[in-house]
Amino acid sequence: MDKRVADDLAARNYKEFLQLYNKLTQSCFLACVTNLNYRKVTANEQSCIDVCSSKWMNLNQRQMAVFMEVGPLADRMRSQGM
């Protein structure tokens, strides 16, 4: 793999990571932060954020595992004209 392809792949991976991170933070913020009158996050909000972000990360790991399993099979079927 030449340097340009590797750089493009790294940039794409970084962009996908940032998109996932932004989606996670927005979703958990909207679901968990209910009061903006204080500078600090409340204990309930922090607990909700911890659970929410953990669920997002677990979901992403599961999706990637399925993709890694099914992706090559789908590529093979496509290349065989199925």
C-alpha positions in Angstrom: 0.0 0.0 0.0 1.5 3.3 -1.0 1.7 6.3 1.3 -1.1 8.2 -0.3 -3.6 5.3 0.0 -2.5 4.8 3.6 -3.0 8.5 4.4 -6.4 8.5 2.7 -7.4 5.4 4.7 -6.2 7.0 8.0 -8.0 10.2 7.2 -11.2 8.3 6.5 -10.9 6.3 9.6 -10.3 9.4 11.7 -13.3 11.1 10.1 -15.6 8.1 10.8 -14.3 8.1 14.5 -15.1 11.8 14.8 -18.6 11.3 13.3 -19.3 8.4 15.8 -18.0 10.5 18.7 -20.1 13.5 17.7 -23.2 11.3 17.4 -22.5 9.6 20.7 -22.0 12.9 22.6 -25.0 14.6 21.0 -27.3 11.6 21.7 -26.1 11.2 25.3 -26.2 14.9 26.0 -29.8 15.2 24.8 -30.9 12.1 26.7 -29.1 12.9 30.0 -28.5 16.6 30.5 -31.8 18.0 31.7 -30.7 21.2 33.5 -28.3 23.8 32.2 -28.6 26.1 35.2 -25.4 24.7 36.8 -21.8 24.6 35.8 -21.3 21.0 36.9 -23.0 17.9 35.7 -25.2 16.4 38.4 -24.6 12.9 39.8 -27.8 11.6 38.0 -26.7 13.2 34.7 -23.2 11.7 35.1 -24.6 8.3 35.8 -26.9 8.5 32.7 -24.0 9.7 30.5 -21.8 6.8 31.7 -24.5 4.2 30.9 -25.4 5.9 27.6 -21.8 6.1 26.3 -21.2 2.5 27.4 -24.2 1.3 25.4 -23.1 3.3 22.4 -19.6 1.8 22.5 -20.9 -1.7 23.0 -23.3 -1.2 20.1 -20.5 0.0 17.9 -18.3 -2.9 18.8 -21.1 -5.4 18.0 -21.8 -3.7 14.6 -18.1 -3.8 13.7 -17.9 -7.5 14.6 -20.9 -8.3 12.4 -19.5 -6.1 9.6 -16.1 -7.9 9.8 -17.9 -11.3 9.7 -20.5 -10.5 7.0 -18.5 -8.0 4.9 -16.1 -10.4 3.2 -19.0 -12.8 2.5 -21.0 -10.0 0.8 -18.0 -9.0 -1.2 -17.5 -12.6 -2.4 -21.1 -12.9 -3.4 -21.0 -9.6 -5.3 -17.8 -10.7 -7.1 -19.5 -14.0 -8.2 -22.5 -12.1 -9.6 -25.0 -13.3 -7.1 
